[in-house]
């Protein structure tokens, strides 16, 4: 029996169904970054959600609009989705291949105002909570509806998160929401979670559907082993330090910090750090960022990134930090601020760094402990 991806591979889509859109240099850079993450595991195949919130995570519509595709003409051929994690895995990268196996089956349902929400599966890896959910609606919510609400992890000292929702057919949707703890605090073996959604914002006319979908439950952490790293690479005023790695049965998480010198801060509006990873067997790992915490200007930050299941044969990980430096313009950066009197046009400070520059730091090799 074919799975969902084999069905979609059979779909014949004409190139005339697509409409070209102008994008900024910053958007191009972000798309390149996503594509890099989605294809980074191709050699492995051959071989075998930046905002912070104190105390809790506010999720307001971080959806899969970018690079998203729906298949309404073929919706009736799509079978019932048994693995939401895998279904939402971008470009079939393999990141969530083992998540359902180690997740808890929840099947918690709340219904309000004609919309039924169900938390199907949930998993906590010691650092990040991931909830796979489904939505059944009596009305059209568009291709990428937004959820407005609060995901609260009791005892967390702050954290980051994101969500994505994808239309399956008609008025049925599946989604994934993640929330990561403050990276400065130790992992917990168990977390108590409250998730309350007070409205759903439809793409159709930007209609807001008010309701009350509330969930409360506890999750035990999967097995995990943490190894302290504290290895760094530095070049041209940017330092990247790998602080630790946490290995679970279905993934591994790398924690890293960036520090940007004052001279670079004076030259560029923003500096972004990403990491790519391969092992000593030639496997390249697909990963997804969990967000960051740091100073309000975004130069000195603490990050974490989750990667797919570690090959048990691996004894070394080779980490390549990638640095991107950006210039803010009116096209790629919000220039409107809030005041007591309402909105106000904000001036972008002039800096000598122009456009976008990318470069890599020297590789950092992690010797894995058994």
ABEGO torsion letter per residue (X at the ends): XBBAAAAAAABBBBAAABBBBBBBAAAAAAAAAAAAAAAAAAAAAAAXXXBBBBGBBBBBGBBAABGBBBBAAAAAABBBBABAAAAABBGGAGAAAAAAAABBBAGBBBBBGGBBBBBABBBBAGABBBBBBBBBBABBAEABBBBBBBBBBBGBAEEBBBBBBBBABEABBBBBBBBBBBAABBBBABBBBBBBBABBBBABGGBBBBBBBBBBBBBBBBBBBBBBAGBBBBBGGBBBBBABBBBBAABBBBBBBBBBBAAAAAABABBBBBBBBBBAAGBBBBBBBAEBBEBAAGABBBBBBBBBBBBAABABBBBBBBBBBBBBBAAABBABBBBAAEBBBBBBBBBABBEBBBBBBBBBBBBBBX
